[in-house]
Amino acid sequence: MERLKNDFLAQLARSLENHAEKESILKEYETHLDELFANLNEQEDESEIQNQVYSRFGTPEEIAAMWKEELSVTPSNMKWLFVAVNIMFFGGGAALTIAHNLFDWNWITDLWVQLSSIPILIALIYMLFWALLGYEIGRTFGHKGLKLLKGTFLLALIPNLSLMVLTVFRIIPHEWFSPLLTETFIGICILFTLLLYPVCLLSYRWGKRASV
């Protein structure tokens, strides 16, 4: 098995050429190979073991192609994409709230009534957005994505915290959120906010495993 591992890593090293993350990629796959071989029977046929390796990780050429493709996705682009999407969520919600309270438009009122009747569903859908954030960072950047995840999370959380502050200090009239702004709903919002980072972190680990 040691020879298979060395051959696999040598082929991967050649295929990666001058990739910026070459050494860390090789170390990561060496660890994964060790874990796989530890669970295999040493008496198995060598070609069968090789097939299992390729089935689990792909060929060295396929792995190298995947990592080269991911060079086009920079951490900065990924971070600002999620920050922008979160701002769009809040911008859309703010526009709907202002329109509902300032304009006598029936279709806006109908839409507001429908959305305000399903706050838990909206919160769950929003939670999925944060889960997707963690998963995509983990899948794209692997073990190097944790720092990016923390930075993206803190930036994307600014609209959430800003809305809470504006609401608590009544800078935004509570009447604007009627009938949503109940004690139960406020408690749910606080709970979901506290859960956002654990959800991101679990999704990040899932995405990191999926990248292998």
Buried (B, 14 or more C-beta within 10 A) or exposed (E): BEEBBEEBBEBBBEBBEEBEBBEEBBEBBBEBBEEBBEEEEEEEEEEEBBEBBEEEBBBBEEBBBEBEEBEEEEBEEBBBBBBEEBBEBBEEBBEBBEBBBEEEEEEBEEBBEEBBEEBEEBBEEBBEBBBBBBBBBBBBBBEBBBEBBBEBBEBBBEBBEEBBEEBEEEEBEEEBBEEBBEEEBBEBBEEBBEEBBEBBBBBBBBBBEEBB
